[in-house]
Structures are given as C-alpha cells and as structure tokens.
Amino acid sequence: MTSTKGASIPIQSVPNLRDIGGYSTRDGATVRFGRFYRSTHLSKISVDDAPRLADLGLATVFDLRTESERDAAPDSLPASVREVALDVLADKAYRSVPAQMQAVLSDPSIAQSMLGDNRALDYFLSSYRDFVTLPSAVASYRTLFTELAARATLPALVHCTTGKDRTGWAAASLLLLLGVDEDDVFHDYLLTNTQLLPAFESVFDRFAEAGGDPELLKQVVGVRLDYLKAALDHMRENFGSIEGYFADGLGIDAAGRESIRTHLLEG
C-alpha cells in the first residue's frame, strides 16, 4: 500500500493512473488510499498489465468520454467491474478537440487550425467553465457523486481520454468537498504534467519532425493552473462555494455529501 499523496500506480499501459488518497483535510482527517483512482482511458491495457489493474479491486469505473470517444477506444475491464458512461460534453456545441484528439496529435496543420492563435487556451477555459454549469456536465457529475455516496460503488476509478480535464474536475471538486486544502488540490491536478507528458515524448518528437510546435500540443495534453482556476471561479460565481456547488449545482443533499466523506476519509 502506497503512502504518497496522489501516488502514481505503475501500470505502463495506463499512464496518469493514480490514487487520490493521502491528502490531509482541514479537519485533521486523511483521504483514504485504495478507494478512488483517476486515469487515462482503459482501452490499451496490455496482457501483462491486466492483472495489475484487476489487483486494484475496482467495483466501478466512470467513463466521462463522449460516445464517439468510447466507440473508438472502448475500455478493457475485468468482468467484475461495472462501467458507468457519463458524457460530460454531450451538450457542448464545439466538442471537436476531444473527438479529434488523434488527428490533432498527429497532424500539425489540423492542430494549428483548431488550436493555434490562443484557440487552445480559449477552448480549455470555456470547457472548464462548462464542467460546472453545462447541463450534460451537471447531470454526469451528479450521477458520479450520487454513486460515490453508496458504499458498494467503491473502490472506483474515473477517467476520460487523457485523464486530465473532465477527470481533473471530478478529482478536484471531490477533494475540495472532502476538505482538502486548495493548494493540495492544485498539486494533485498538476501531477498530470509530470506523470502523463513523458508518455507523449515520442508524439511530441514526431509532431516536431512534421513541422509542428510541440508547445501547442502540451497545451492540449498537459494542464495549466488557469484551466482549473477558470472552473473554480465559475463555481464560486454561480454557487458561492464547493458546498453550494454540490448542494445547489449538483443536487447532492447533506446526507449524500456526508456519506461521501464517510467512505473516503479516515482519522
């Protein structure tokens, strides 16, 4: 059992897989290890890594991808795992970045036309605000957190494609609800840059060889504090606090919020 907060789970075919446990709360409790994980999609698990994933003992996997993303790369899971598909971006008019991620990563002309001239930054700032108030996002995160209030849901894992944006908001809002300090929430969020970006080095190299700017891709594959701050600012503007977001934004009542804390905190 690991003892490092935000610890990476070393499964090579699932980069950015980590346990959100180990963070302390303002009340002196600690987020439990082995209860809730976050990762990239689970479609490329190798034969050697499949038993390691099974060893996590997952009961539930929450897949936050679009239908087209799921169809293109369906998860490969142990038979005992229940998968819950939650399309966070179903109501977003402009969804082409996640839907065309492979094309963006491989073709500099597509990447430039879609993301150049600060369009990447604008897209992600808009998306992170959408995570808070877009109807399909509200419905998806409501289902996720309602499920986490039920003990039988755990251990659970949440993922999208690269496990950083839709998944990043799920993890960040959960940690804030649990009472984790915002600095630690940002720490967990930024771990993507150290745990995921190295897995894309060959992609960056090929992109550069094709005439593209790898820094443009890093805006897409990595994370920036500005992204998460946009969601937090939008949350506070609309709901005042994390408690208000869960109560009024997602409709998770006080008993449900307390159940989540009971299941995921110790001490």
MIFIDO-190336 format. One record per residue (C-alpha): residue in three letters; z, x, y. Coordinates in steps of 0.001 Angstrom, whole numbers, padded with zeros to 6 digits, always signed. Layout:
<rs>
ALAZXY...
</rs>
This chain:
<rs>
MET+000000+000000+000000THR-001014+001371+003364SER+001424+001761+006236THR-001011+002483+009089LYS-001642-000332+011555GLY-005246-001504+011494ALA-005794+000645+008405SER-009276+001161+007050ILE-009848+000103+003444PRO-012075+002846+001978ILE-014853+000848+000357GLN-018034+002717+001267SER-020458-000191+000867VAL-018331-002366+003190PRO-017914-000359+006403ASN-015399-001546+009004LEU-013235-003181+006333ARG-009632-003085+007456ASP-006241-004724+007176ILE-004836-006222+010392GLY-001289-005563+009142GLY+001227-003131+010586TYR+001283-004178+014226SER+004661-004930+015779THR+005308-008079+017792ARG+007292-008588+020962ASP+009996-010328+018890GLY+010503-007327+016616ALA+008534-008650+013635THR+005615-006889+011940VAL+002264-008242+010821ARG+002243-008210+007020PHE-000087-005936+005104GLY-002333-007379+002414ARG-002582-010841+003976PHE-005582-010786+006300TYR-008612-008498+006404ARG-011719-008134+008549SER-015067-006562+007677THR-018831-006473+007916HIS-020836-008827+005701LEU-020306-008509+001961SER-023878-008607+000665LYS-024286-004920-000178ILE-021242-004241-002331SER-022092-001559-004864VAL-021275-001829-008548ASP-018647+000886-008124ASP-017061-000815-005110ALA-016923-004362-006512PRO-013671-003729-008440ARG-012100-002239-005303LEU-012906-005391-003359ALA-011529-007501-006217ASP-008305-005478-006062LEU-007596-006969-002629GLY-006851-010226-004445LEU-008677-012357-001904ALA-008305-016110-002150THR-010616-016993+000766VAL-013473-015408+002696PHE-014506-016861+006057ASP-018150-016127+006886LEU-018827-016575+010618ARG-022574-015861+010453THR-025488-018134+011262GLU-027250-019915+008429SER-030243-017575+008725GLU-027962-014521+008521ARG-026283-015892+005396ASP-029605-016742+003773ALA-030977-013263+004458ALA-027922-011459+003106PRO-025652-013705+001001ASP-022188-012395+000229SER-021469-010972-003210LEU-017930-012051-004083PRO-015604-012227-007066ALA-015910-015599-008788SER-012328-016491-007906VAL-012893-016267-004144ARG-013520-019424-002125GLU-016050-018860+000665VAL-015954-020915+003865ALA-019123-020805+006000LEU-018425-021241+009712ASP-021425-020852+012033VAL-019739-019840+015280LEU-023056-019635+017162ALA-024679-022822+015843ASP-024734-024390+019323LYS-025792-021266+021232ALA-029298-021652+022641TYR-030020-017901+022558ARG-028995-016586+019150SER-031740-014055+018561VAL-029627-010895+018731PRO-027669-011537+015515ALA-030594-013324+013902GLN-032942-010398+014581MET-030449-007566+014170GLN-032561-005678+011632ALA-035618-005771+013900VAL-033548-004650+016888LEU-032119-001724+014939SER-035473-000513+013670ASP-037946-001175+016490PRO-037274+000340+019944SER-039823-001966+021614ILE-038038-005076+020311ALA-034672-003619+021245GLN-035841-002800+024758SER-037449-006195+025353MET-034388-008068+024110LEU-031575-005813+025302GLY-032820-003379+027953ASP-032024-003545+031688ASN-028425-004654+031029ARG-029520-007653+028958ALA-027333-006393+026092LEU-024249-006392+028307ASP-025090-009830+029714TYR-025681-011215+026226PHE-022380-009983+024839LEU-020324-011050+027860SER-021852-014522+027545SER-021283-014616+023790TYR-017626-013659+024082ARG-017061-016469+026582ASP-018858-018775+024152PHE-016412-017813+021402VAL-013735-019584+023439THR-015467-022821+024507LEU-018837-023266+022735PRO-018409-026425+020596SER-019562-024770+017363ALA-017241-021824+018029VAL-014314-024137+018730ALA-014989-026036+015505SER-015356-022812+013499TYR-012209-021129+014784ARG-010285-024398+014480THR-011185-024538+010798LEU-010331-020857+010309PHE-006866-021135+011841THR-006115-024525+010326GLU-006854-022942+006945LEU-004603-019963+007716ALA-001726-022371+008212ALA-001963-023143+004477ARG-000290-020535+002276ALA-002858-020939-000525THR-005596-019620+001784LEU-004139-016100+001691PRO-004988-013306+001169ALA-008046-013944+003314LEU-010887-011995+004879VAL-013025-012874+007895HIS-016422-011347+008610CYS-019690-011801+010432THR-022603-009346+010170THR-021151-006163+011639GLY-017579-007427+011751LYS-017021-006753+015421ASP-017796-009689+017755ARG-017279-013091+016123THR-014855-011345+013771GLY-013390-009369+016667TRP-012421-012550+018494ALA-010923-014042+015330ALA-008733-010971+014806ALA-007825-010533+018467SER-006815-014151+019026LEU-004838-014176+015774LEU-002928-011007+016681LEU-002159-012404+020125LEU-000871-015626+018571LEU+001370-013574+016293GLY+002898-011922+019358VAL+001218-008518+019170ASP+001042-006689+022497GLU-002351-006825+024185ASP-002677-003023+024163ASP-002412-003063+020368VAL-004933-005881+020201PHE-007385-003751+022170HIS-006587-000822+019876ASP-007478-002876+016807TYR-010630-004154+018468LEU-011856-000681+019438LEU-011341+000710+015940THR-014843-000605+015224ASN-016239+002273+017269THR-014585+004865+015032GLN-014935+003026+011715LEU-018366+001392+011981LEU-020541+003541+014249PRO-020545+006573+011892ALA-022138+004376+009219PHE-025097+003872+011566GLU-025797+007534+012353SER-028986+007547+010291VAL-030103+004338+012033PHE-029487+005920+015443ASP-031433+009021+014382ARG-034439+007014+013185PHE-034321+004908+016347ALA-034402+008051+018495GLU-037269+009501+016442ALA-039223+006299+017100GLY-038755+006781+020832GLY-035707+004583+021414ASP-032445+005273+023228PRO-029532+005265+020735GLU-027129+004349+023542LEU-028824+000958+023727LEU-028102+000393+020039LYS-024497+001462+020466GLN-024022-001442+022874VAL-025094-003705+020020VAL-023404-002049+017043GLY-020263-000889+018850VAL-017744-002728+021015ARG-016608-002412+024628LEU-013380-003490+026260ASP-015442-005502+028734TYR-016583-007754+025894LEU-013114-008738+024713LYS-011793-008936+028263ALA-014511-011486+029055ALA-013224-013724+026253LEU-009594-013277+027294ASP-010368-014046+030937HIS-012329-017141+029918MET-009477-018222+027639ARG-006914-017937+030437GLU-009159-019706+032936ASN-009532-022656+030573PHE-006231-022774+028674GLY-003759-020563+030523SER-002515-018545+027566ILE-003035-017850+023887GLU-000645-020692+023061GLY-002701-023013+025255TYR-005898-021890+023577PHE-004563-022615+020104ALA-002896-025873+021142ASP-005405-027400+023567GLY-008585-025474+022795LEU-008406-025493+019008GLY-006019-028366+018406ILE-003641-026336+016222ASP-000274-028066+016620ALA+003086-026310+016927ALA+003796-026698+013206GLY+000446-025151+012319ARG+000962-022227+014677GLU+004416-021614+013229SER+003029-021725+009688ILE+000502-019025+010570ARG+003308-016850+011908THR+005447-017504+008852HIS+002662-016491+006468LEU+001597-013372+008365LEU+004807-011932+009830GLU+007833-010256+008317GLY+011110-008996+009702
</rs>
